[in-house]
Amino acid sequence: MQWLAAALAALRYTSGFRTPGRILLASGAALLGLSGVGILFGGSGGQQLWVLALHAALLLCGLLIGERMFVW
């Protein structure tokens, strides 16, 4: 689900619709955070590694597009 939100956000953001792209990216980040908390308490080491990698990718995307909302 997070990948779909990220793909839609990227399409919206690059086509000039900054606010809807930001909203979709924020909702994907929220889903990633909630699933990360769930995996932290009940997931395997491999799942935790994937969540860590996806959080790093989200941080990198925030740095690339220059949105402070995703970098703080």
N, C-alpha and C positions, 0 to 999 in steps of 0.2 A: 504494500500500500504506500509506503514511503517513496518508493521509486516512481510510482505514478504521479504523486504530488510533486516530486522534484522535476520530473520531465515536463509536466504541465506548467510549473512555475518557470522553468527555463524558456519554454516556448513563449509564454506571456511576457516575460521580462525582456527577451531579445526582440520581440515584435513591437516594443514601445509601450506596453501596458504595464507600467512599473508597479502601481498599487495592487492590482490583482495578482501579479507575479509574486510580490512581497507577501501577500496574504497566503497564497498557496505554499510558498516556501516556509513560512512560519508554521502553517498547519502540518507540513511534513516534518519539520523539526520537532514539533510537539509530539507527533506520533512516534518519532524516533526516541525522544526522551522518555515517553511513557513505556515503550517497549523495552528500552534499556533498563529502566527500573525493575520491570518484571523479570527480565533476564538476569539481572544482578542477583536477585533472590532465588531464582529457580532455574537458572540456565547452566549450561556446561561452559567449560573454558573456551571452546571454539566459538560458541554463540557470543560470549562476552568480548572476544577478540573482534568479531564482525561488527558488533555495536561500536566498539572503540574506533575501528577503521571508518565506519560511516559517520561518526561524530567528527573525526578528523577531516573527512571529505566535505562535510557541511561547513566546517570552519574555513577550509580552503576556498569553497565557493563564496562564502561571505567576504573573504579577503579579495578574491578576484573581482567581484562585482562592486566592492567598496561600500557594502551596507554595514553600518555600525551595529545594527540590530542583531546580526548573526556572529559578530566578532567579540563583543564585550565579554 
